[in-house]
Amino acid sequence: MIPDRVVELLHGPAFMQVGTRDAELRPAHAWAIGALAHADRETVTFFVPESRSERILSNLQDNGRVALGIALASHEAYQMKGTYLSARSTGDEDVALQEAYRAKLFAAARQAGYPDEIARPLTLGFAYRPGVAITFRVEEIFLQTPGPGAGSKMA
């Protein structure tokens, strides 16, 4: 089960990156532009720009392994690892979720002290349409916040 705090961060304003690997262990990654934890608290859907999805999807179809890192500007961070379930094109509801995510991210960057000229391109400058919604089953969650527990597996 995904802990409440991780669900909260998934829904914004955390920065998110997805990572996959191919058969030769070569990585591929992309920014995720929004995500949501499903009611079962075991599956997550995240959104990547279609322009960055080819290698991600190829790797997922090959071996099904995915990692999603989420982090606040304050350095609180988590990594979820799991198994790919499905992918589809994003629809209107997904785009609305992504727009809300981007607004939260921008507000958080401003609150952290980033001036508009840095915060705007950092948070609102992501090209996200057309997009791909990728769903995976979360199997492990790791604390990634710098400090004594960094890298530890969460219960």
KOLPA-433315 format. One line per field, with one value per residue: x, z, y of N, C-alpha, C in turn; residue in one letter. Coordinates in pm, whole numbers. Each point is the difference from the previous one (the first is absolute). Layout:
N
nx: X:...
nz: Z:...
ny: Y:...
cax: X:...
caz: Z:...
cay: Y:...
cx: X:...
cz: Z:...
cy: Y:...
r: A:...
END
This chain:
155
nx: 83:-34:100:-77:116:26:-121:15:124:-51:-92:124:106:18:131:-25:75:-18:36:55:9:96:5:68:-107:-24:16:-127:-10:-101:-28:-60:-101:4:-73:-52:-26:-21:-130:55:61:-12:-82:86:-59:100:32:35:78:-86:54:-22:-105:59:113:-73:-88:101:62:-111:-15:128:5:-82:128:-47:60:-71:82:-29:10:-3:-18:-69:5:-122:38:-64:20:-83:7:-19:-116:37:-112:3:-30:-30:-64:49:-99:-118:-44:82:-35:-125:26:56:-102:-79:64:0:-124:-17:61:-65:-113:33:33:-108:-69:71:-49:-43:73:-97:108:15:-94:-29:121:39:-114:-12:132:-41:42:-129:-30:-28:-74:71:-107:89:-54:38:32:-18:126:76:19:85:48:-8:-69:87:84:-7:-127:73:-83:-58:-32:-113:-60
nz: 0:-84:77:94:61:-45:36:113:4:-26:81:33:8:8:-15:-122:11:-121:44:-114:-42:-92:-91:-53:76:-124:77:24:-11:70:-12:113:-78:129:103:12:130:-37:6:-77:-14:-114:-72:-91:-43:-86:-29:-119:-46:-99:-12:127:-60:-117:53:71:-98:-81:95:20:-130:6:111:-23:15:105:2:99:-23:124:-18:121:-26:110:-96:50:2:-101:-4:-101:24:-123:-36:-123:-6:-31:-125:-3:-101:34:87:-15:66:-77:-108:46:26:-121:-44:79:-42:-124:27:57:-103:-80:68:-1:-127:-17:70:-76:-60:-92:-64:-44:-29:119:86:-81:-56:127:18:-72:-13:76:-114:8:-107:-72:76:83:36:95:12:128:38:108:-2:-18:120:-45:121:-63:106:-33:53:128:-35:-69:-93:117:0:-45:117
ny: -118:94:43:55:14:-120:-41:68:-45:-119:50:25:75:-127:15:-51:-108:-51:-119:-43:-128:-13:-95:104:25:45:107:24:131:50:128:-26:29:-27:-36:-121:-11:-123:-18:-93:119:-68:78:41:109:7:124:-44:96:-4:120:-31:-53:16:46:86:19:17:69:68:4:33:79:101:29:67:118:49:101:36:133:52:127:-33:-91:9:-128:-64:-130:-15:-129:-43:-54:19:72:131:35:130:54:118:19:57:-106:-70:70:-8:-127:-7:71:-73:-109:49:36:-119:-54:84:-18:-129:13:73:-89:-83:109:-87:91:79:69:-54:37:100:16:1:66:108:-6:-101:-51:-5:67:-103:-77:-75:-70:-19:-120:-1:-123:73:-44:108:56:93:26:116:44:97:-84:-35:23:86:-42:23:-129:54:-13
cax: -83:77:-27:-71:91:44:-118:-12:102:-31:-103:63:82:132:64:-3:70:-17:117:-12:127:-17:60:143:3:14:-117:-76:-79:-76:-80:-142:-75:-118:-24:-105:-7:-136:-70:52:125:107:33:24:9:75:-14:122:-23:13:131:103:-53:33:93:-64:-99:73:59:-107:-52:105:25:-103:50:-9:24:-49:55:-76:76:-35:113:61:83:-72:-5:-35:6:-88:39:-106:-21:-84:-129:-63:26:-103:12:-69:-128:-32:12:144:55:-44:81:134:0:-5:132:96:-29:51:146:41:-21:101:129:-3:6:137:88:43:-66:-83:78:49:-112:-94:46:30:-121:-105:61:-1:-96:-65:-103:-77:63:-26:-28:60:-43:81:-27:111:42:95:15:123:23:115:34:135:8:39:-82:-5:20:-63:-129:-108:-88
caz: 0:-10:117:-22:-37:-138:-82:2:-88:-138:-54:-19:-103:-12:-129:-22:-114:-20:-53:-45:-55:-106:28:28:121:-33:54:-68:100:-45:101:5:16:74:33:99:64:-14:126:59:68:-48:-137:-29:-140:-19:-135:-66:-134:-106:-63:84:46:-83:68:124:-32:-53:115:81:-72:1:131:94:123:-1:125:-3:109:29:97:21:-7:134:0:39:-123:5:-127:-9:-104:-23:-126:-101:-27:-123:-50:-90:-26:100:-40:59:146:31:-25:111:115:-24:16:144:50:-38:82:134:-9:-14:129:93:-38:44:147:36:-24:-138:-67:-115:-121:15:35:-112:-94:73:36:-101:-132:-50:-105:51:-94:42:108:21:138:26:130:52:135:90:79:103:15:71:45:-69:60:56:145:45:-52:-146:-67:71:-47:93:29
cay: 118:125:85:126:109:-21:32:146:57:-38:88:129:60:-60:-25:-145:-58:-143:-68:-138:-48:-99:-132:19:84:141:69:103:72:115:67:-33:125:-36:-141:-23:-131:-54:-30:-124:37:-88:36:142:42:124:52:45:51:-102:18:-64:-129:-116:-92:-42:-105:-116:-69:-57:-117:-103:-62:38:61:145:72:137:81:122:81:140:92:-2:-121:-121:-78:-141:-72:-117:-95:-96:-70:66:-61:46:136:52:144:80:59:129:-7:-6:133:85:-40:50:145:25:-37:104:118:-29:0:140:65:-53:57:140:-2:-38:114:15:112:-39:-31:-138:-89:-20:-104:-123:-72:12:-9:-136:-37:-122:-46:-118:-75:-142:-38:-131:-52:-111:-50:33:-117:45:144:31:136:56:128:-5:-19:-133:-107:5:-127:-111:-45:32:-113
cx: 88:-37:-67:92:46:-116:-14:100:-24:-99:48:24:139:50:7:79:-25:129:-34:138:-28:71:148:23:28:-127:-66:-81:-72:-65:-141:-73:-134:-14:-120:9:-145:-56:51:128:115:44:8:-2:77:-5:135:-36:20:139:113:-36:52:91:-59:-94:67:60:-107:-60:100:10:-97:45:0:31:-51:54:-83:73:-57:126:75:90:-68:-23:-27:19:-91:49:-113:-5:-103:-130:-58:44:-113:29:-75:-128:-22:13:146:63:-40:81:142:7:-6:134:102:-22:52:153:54:-13:105:138:9:12:141:100:51:-71:-75:81:65:-116:-90:53:26:-126:-108:53:3:-103:-62:-112:60:79:-41:-20:50:-38:90:-45:125:30:93:2:123:2:125:40:142:-3:30:-83:-6:33:-70:-139:-105:-89:-129
cz: 0:119:-37:-50:-145:-96:-11:-98:-146:-65:-11:133:-18:-145:-16:-124:-1:-58:-38:-49:-108:39:33:120:-29:44:-101:108:-66:120:-8:30:64:21:93:53:-9:136:67:79:-36:-141:-15:-151:-3:-148:-53:-137:-103:-65:78:36:-75:72:131:-28:-55:113:85:-67:1:136:109:126:-12:139:-19:123:17:108:8:-16:133:21:54:-127:26:-139:9:-114:-18:-140:-86:-21:-135:-38:-95:-25:110:-59:74:153:44:-15:112:126:-15:18:148:65:-29:82:142:1:-9:135:102:-31:44:153:48:-31:-142:-62:-124:-121:6:23:-119:-98:68:23:-106:-141:-59:-112:43:-89:-137:104:4:150:20:142:40:140:85:87:114:1:87:41:-70:54:57:152:34:-59:-151:-59:67:-59:106:17:-78
cy: 125:89:132:111:-13:31:152:64:-36:96:144:69:-60:-3:-151:-39:-150:-56:-143:-42:-102:-130:9:91:147:72:94:71:117:67:-54:131:-35:-150:-8:-141:-46:-40:-127:21:-93:35:152:19:131:36:49:58:-111:7:-67:-144:-123:-100:-52:-117:-126:-83:-69:-124:-114:-68:42:71:153:55:143:71:125:76:141:85:4:-122:-124:-81:-147:-60:-122:-87:-100:-53:73:-78:41:140:38:148:75:60:131:-1:-3:138:95:-31:55:152:39:-32:110:127:-19:6:142:72:-45:57:147:7:-34:111:16:120:-49:-43:-139:-96:-30:-104:-134:-83:3:-19:-140:-15:-132:-51:-14:-81:-145:-21:-142:-43:-116:-37:26:-121:37:152:24:146:51:138:-10:-9:-144:-115:-6:-137:-117:-29:30:-122:12
r: M:I:P:D:R:V:V:E:L:L:H:G:P:A:F:M:Q:V:G:T:R:D:A:E:L:R:P:A:H:A:W:A:I:G:A:L:A:H:A:D:R:E:T:V:T:F:F:V:P:E:S:R:S:E:R:I:L:S:N:L:Q:D:N:G:R:V:A:L:G:I:A:L:A:S:H:E:A:Y:Q:M:K:G:T:Y:L:S:A:R:S:T:G:D:E:D:V:A:L:Q:E:A:Y:R:A:K:L:F:A:A:A:R:Q:A:G:Y:P:D:E:I:A:R:P:L:T:L:G:F:A:Y:R:P:G:V:A:I:T:F:R:V:E:E:I:F:L:Q:T:P:G:P:G:A:G:S:K:M:A
END
